[in-house]
Amino acid sequence: MSATTALHLAAEIGGPPQYDARHYVELARLAERGALDFVTLGDSFARPGLDALAVLSRVAPATRRIGLVPTVTTTHTEPFHVSSAVATLDWVSRGRAGWNAEVSTTEAEARLFGRRSAAPAAPAAELWREAGETADVSARLWDSWEDGAEIRDVATGRFIDRDKLHHVDFEGATFTVRGPAIVPRPPQGHPVTVIDGTGGPSQEAAARHADVVLVRATAPEQAAGIRADVRRRAAAYGRHPDSLRVLVALTVDLGDAETAPEPGLESGPPLAAGGSYYRGGPVDLAELIARWHRAGAVDGFHLTPITPERDLERIVNGTVALLQHRSLFRTFYPGGTLREHLGLARPANRYALAEGRA
């Protein structure tokens, strides 16, 4: 990877549950002022709080450019509903939506729904296989309406060109979906799919279906090795390796002043033992990001602030501002969609390609 390849930055805006949408709007706007690619909002069935996808649908009209990526748990959730909800977010945000696919592995969460047996809990490998199939069928449903399928001709009474509407007829291990979708094809074609592919059962789903893969590493050399492995796995599934972005997931605590590296860790900006946690100041964080990116180790970073209100402000006005001053990160959004922020093409419609209309 060239040192001149664009640097991508994203941030998590979740934390302790909040029940006022203005809290999330203000954080998203702050991230947008820093020209970050996207914000994520974590969610799970094991924690109290508002639904992340619904919250970001509220944030969408209060922001203009930043990408919006809620966590969506595919376990216990109907794939058709996942597809429709994420497509709706893409429409209300005018092409800035993504979704972070996650699974639910506990029996307690299964009991909340009664959709499947709570005991024994399904193995993680099976749940991630289902998550991958949900990503697959969602992409098919997003394509089930070709671009231009809506006619809306009052004079003739025609609303849809039926030749541009398709059944997906998908059969997975735990569900079947006939389609077509009830939401027209999203502005991005396919909203951006994010999967944590650090290791274990999620790796294959990430390599096969993700546009953005989150990983954890303790050093740039390790990150580069993980990135190369993700790209190799993607290529094995017939994907072009440049069709995905690999971001290091890093939890950050910027409550301290700039500090010297902890004993025993690599020279330069410090990473706490384990590699997924940074504690220090915004200047050292900028140095870490710049050094790893210049080394070609990663496409960027996904930063999770320990204290969102405090640390996100220091990320934007400290770390990002310094990277921008050094011309290492953009100062404005050159495009309007999340795919454009990430440098990813809008996917062609598989059904239009099959019928020679693309």
C-alpha positions in Angstrom: 0.0 0.0 0.0 1.4 3.4 -1.0 2.1 5.9 1.7 0.0 8.4 -0.3 -3.1 6.1 -0.1 -6.0 8.0 1.5 -6.2 7.7 5.3 -9.6 6.7 6.6 -10.9 7.6 10.1 -14.1 6.7 12.0 -15.3 7.0 15.5 -17.8 5.3 17.9 -20.3 7.7 19.5 -21.9 5.2 21.9 -21.2 4.9 25.6 -23.6 4.8 28.6 -27.2 4.7 27.4 -28.6 8.1 26.5 -32.3 8.8 25.9 -32.0 12.2 24.3 -31.3 12.2 20.5 -29.6 15.6 20.8 -26.6 13.8 22.6 -26.0 11.7 19.5 -26.7 14.5 17.1 -24.0 16.7 18.7 -21.4 13.9 18.7 -22.1 13.1 15.0 -21.9 16.8 14.1 -18.6 17.1 16.0 -17.2 14.1 14.0 -18.5 15.7 10.8 -16.6 18.9 11.6 -13.5 16.7 11.5 -14.4 15.2 8.1 -14.4 11.7 9.6 -15.5 9.0 7.2 -18.3 7.7 9.5 -19.5 7.3 13.0 -20.7 4.0 14.5 -23.2 3.5 17.2 -22.9 0.2 19.1 -25.9 -1.9 20.1 -26.7 -5.4 21.4 -29.6 -7.3 22.9 -27.6 -7.6 26.2 -27.6 -3.9 27.1 -30.4 -1.3 27.8 -30.8 1.7 25.6 -32.2 3.0 22.4 -32.1 1.1 19.1 -28.9 2.2 17.3 -30.4 2.1 13.8 -33.4 4.2 14.8 -31.2 6.7 16.6 -29.0 7.2 13.5 -32.1 7.6 11.4 -32.9 10.6 13.7 -29.3 11.8 13.4 -29.4 11.6 9.5 -31.4 14.8 8.8 -29.3 16.7 11.4 -26.1 16.0 9.5 -25.0 16.5 5.9 -21.9 14.4 5.0 -20.8 12.0 7.7 -21.5 8.3 7.3 -23.8 6.6 9.8 -23.2 3.0 10.8 -25.3 1.4 13.5 -24.6 -2.1 14.9 -27.3 -4.5 13.7 -27.4 -7.9 15.4 -28.4 -10.6 12.8 -29.2 -13.3 15.4 -32.9 -13.3 16.2 -33.5 -10.7 13.5 -35.3 -11.4 10.2 -32.9 -10.8 7.3 -35.7 -9.1 5.2 -36.2 -6.6 8.0 -32.5 -6.0 8.3 -32.3 -5.2 4.6 -35.3 -2.9 4.7 -34.1 -1.0 7.7 -30.6 -0.4 6.4 -31.9 0.6 3.0 -34.3 3.1 4.7 -31.3 4.6 6.6 -29.5 5.0 3.3 -32.5 6.8 1.8 -33.1 9.2 4.8 -29.4 10.0 4.9 -29.1 10.4 1.1 -26.5 7.7 0.7 -24.5 7.8 3.9 -25.6 4.5 5.6 -23.7 1.5 6.6 -24.3 -1.3 9.1 -22.0 -3.1 11.5 -23.0 -6.8 11.5 -22.9 -8.5 14.8 -24.1 -11.8 16.4 -25.7 -12.7 19.7 -24.1 -15.7 21.5 -25.8 -15.8 24.9 -28.7 -17.9 26.0 -30.2 -14.9 28.0 -30.5 -12.9 24.8 -32.2 -15.8 23.0 -34.8 -16.0 25.7 -35.8 -12.4 25.1 -37.0 -13.4 21.6 -38.1 -17.0 21.7 -37.2 -17.2 18.0 -34.8 -20.1 18.5 -33.8 -22.5 21.2 -32.0 -20.8 24.1 -30.2 -23.9 25.3 -27.8 -24.9 24.1 -26.7 -21.7 22.4 -25.7 -22.0 18.8 -21.9 -22.2 18.2 -20.4 -18.9 17.1 -19.4 -20.3 13.8 -23.0 -21.1 12.9 -24.1 -17.6 14.0 -21.5 -15.9 11.8 -22.4 -18.2 8.9 -26.0 -16.9 9.4 -24.7 -13.3 9.6 -22.8 -13.8 6.3 -26.0 -15.1 4.7 -27.9 -12.1 6.0 -25.3 -9.8 4.4 -25.6 -11.9 1.2 -29.4 -11.8 1.0 -29.5 -8.1 1.9 -27.3 -7.3 -1.1 -29.6 -9.3 -3.3 -32.7 -7.6 -1.9 -31.0 -4.2 -2.5 -30.5 -5.2 -6.1 -34.0 -6.6 -6.5 -35.2 -3.2 -7.6 -33.1 -2.0 -10.5 -32.2 1.7 -10.8 -35.2 3.3 -12.6 -37.7 0.6 -11.6 -40.0 3.3 -10.3 -42.0 4.9 -13.1 -44.6 6.9 -11.1 -46.6 7.7 -14.3 -49.9 9.1 -13.1 -51.3 9.3 -16.7 -50.9 5.6 -17.3 -51.3 4.5 -13.7 -47.9 2.6 -13.8 -45.8 2.9 -10.6 -43.2 0.2 -11.3 -41.6 -1.3 -14.3 -42.1 -5.0 -13.5 -39.2 -6.0 -15.8 -36.9 -4.2 -13.4 -38.2 -6.0 -10.3 -36.7 -9.3 -9.3 -37.3 -12.2 -6.9 -34.1 -13.2 -5.0 -35.3 -16.8 -4.1 -32.6 -17.1 -1.5 -32.3 -20.2 0.7 -29.9 -20.2 3.6 -29.2 -22.6 6.5 -31.7 -21.0 8.8 -34.0 -18.9 6.6 -35.4 -18.4 3.1 -36.2 -15.1 1.4 -38.2 -14.8 -1.8 -38.3 -11.0 -2.3 -38.3 -8.6 -3.9 -37.6 -5.9 -1.4 -40.3 -3.4 -0.4 -37.8 -0.5 -0.4 -36.4 0.7 -3.7 -32.7 0.2 -4.4 -30.7 2.4 -2.0 -28.8 5.5 -3.2 -25.5 3.8 -2.7 -26.7 0.6 -4.4 -25.4 -1.3 -1.4 -25.0 0.5 2.0 -21.6 -0.2 3.4 -21.2 -3.4 5.3 -18.8 -3.4 8.3 -17.6 -6.5 10.1 -15.1 -7.0 12.9 -12.8 -9.6 11.4 -10.0 -9.7 14.0 -10.1 -13.5 14.3 -12.2 -16.5 14.8 -15.5 -17.3 13.1 -16.1 -13.7 11.9 -13.1 -13.7 9.6 -14.7 -15.5 6.7 -17.8 -13.4 6.8 -15.7 -10.3 6.8 -13.5 -11.4 3.9 -16.6 -12.5 1.9 -19.1 -9.8 2.6 -17.5 -6.7 4.3 -16.6 -3.4 2.7 -14.9 -2.3 5.9 -13.1 -4.9 8.1 -12.2 -3.9 11.7 -9.1 -5.6 13.2 -6.9 -5.4 16.3 -3.2 -5.4 16.4 -0.3 -4.5 18.7 2.2 -3.2 16.1 2.2 -2.0 12.5 3.9 -5.2 11.3 1.1 -7.3 12.9 -1.6 -5.0 11.4 0.0 -5.3 8.0 0.0 -9.1 8.2 -3.7 -9.2 9.2 -4.5 -6.8 6.4 -2.7 -8.9 3.9 -4.5 -12.0 5.1 -7.9 -10.3 4.9 -7.2 -9.2 1.3 -6.0 -12.7 0.4 -9.2 -14.3 1.8 -11.3 -11.8 -0.1 -9.5 -12.6 -3.3 -10.2 -16.3 -2.7 -13.9 -15.4 -2.8 -13.5 -13.7 -6.2 -13.4 -10.2 -4.8 -10.9 -7.6 -5.8 -8.8 -6.8 -2.6 -9.1 -3.1 -3.3 -12.8 -3.4 -2.8 -12.5 -3.4 1.0 -10.9 -1.2 3.6 -9.1 -2.5 6.7 -9.3 -0.3 9.8 -7.5 -0.9 13.1 -10.0 -0.8 16.0 -8.6 1.2 18.9 -10.2 2.2 22.2 -8.8 5.5 23.2 -8.5 7.3 26.5 -7.3 10.9 26.0 -7.8 12.0 29.6 -4.0 12.1 30.2 -1.4 14.5 29.0 1.2 13.3 26.5 3.2 10.5 28.1 6.3 8.4 27.5 5.9 4.9 26.2 5.1 2.3 28.8 8.0 0.0 29.7 8.4 -2.9 27.3 6.3 -1.5 24.5 7.5 -0.3 21.1 9.2 3.1 20.9 7.0 5.9 19.8 3.3 6.5 20.8 2.3 4.0 23.4 -0.2 1.2 23.1 -1.4 -0.5 26.2 -0.7 -4.2 26.5 -3.1 -6.1 24.2 -2.9 -3.5 21.5 -6.5 -2.4 21.3 -6.3 0.3 23.9 -4.5 3.6 23.7 -4.0 5.9 26.7 -2.3 9.3 26.3 -2.8 12.6 24.5 -4.1 13.6 21.1 -0.6 14.5 19.7 0.8 11.0 20.4 -2.3 9.5 18.9 -1.8 11.4 15.7 1.8 10.2 15.6 0.7 6.6 16.0 -1.9 6.9 13.3 0.5 8.6 10.9 3.3 6.1 11.5 1.1 3.0 11.0 -0.5 4.5 7.9 2.8 5.6 6.4 4.2 2.1 6.9 1.3 0.7 4.8 0.0 -1.3 7.7 -3.7 -0.2 7.5 -6.2 1.8 5.6 -7.1 3.8 8.7 -8.5 3.6 12.2 -11.8 3.1 14.0 -11.5 5.0 17.3 -13.7 4.2 20.3 -13.5 7.0 22.9 -13.6 5.9 26.6 -15.5 9.1 27.3 -17.3 10.2 24.1 -18.0 13.8 25.0 -14.4 14.5 26.2 -12.4 12.2 24.0 -14.2 12.8 20.7 -13.6 16.5 21.0 -9.9 15.9 21.6 -9.8 13.5 18.6 -11.3 16.0 16.3 -9.7 19.3 17.6 -6.4 17.7 18.5 -5.5 14.5 16.7 -7.4 15.1 13.4 -6.5 18.8 13.3 -2.8 17.8 13.5 -3.2 15.2 10.8 -4.9 17.7 8.6 -2.2 20.3 9.3 0.4 17.8 8.1 -1.8 17.1 5.0 -2.3 13.5 6.1 -6.1 13.7 6.3 -8.6 15.6 4.3 -10.1 18.9 5.5 -13.4 18.5 3.6 -15.6 15.8 2.0 -15.0 15.5 -1.7 -18.2 13.5 -2.2 -21.6 13.0 -0.6 -22.0 9.3 0.0 -20.2 7.0 2.5 -18.9 4.9 -0.4 -17.4 8.1 -1.9 -15.7 8.9 1.5 -14.2 5.4 1.5 -13.2 5.5 -2.2 -15.4 2.5 -3.0 -17.4 2.2 -6.2 -21.2 2.0 -6.3 -21.9 -1.7 -7.0 -23.5 -2.7 -10.3 -26.9 -4.4 -10.0 -26.4 -8.1 -10.4 -29.8 -8.6 -12.1 -29.4 -5.8 -14.6 -25.9 -7.3 -15.4 -27.5 -10.7 -16.0 -30.0 -9.3 -18.4 -27.5 -7.0 -20.1 -29.0 -3.7 -18.9 -26.1 -2.4 -16.8 
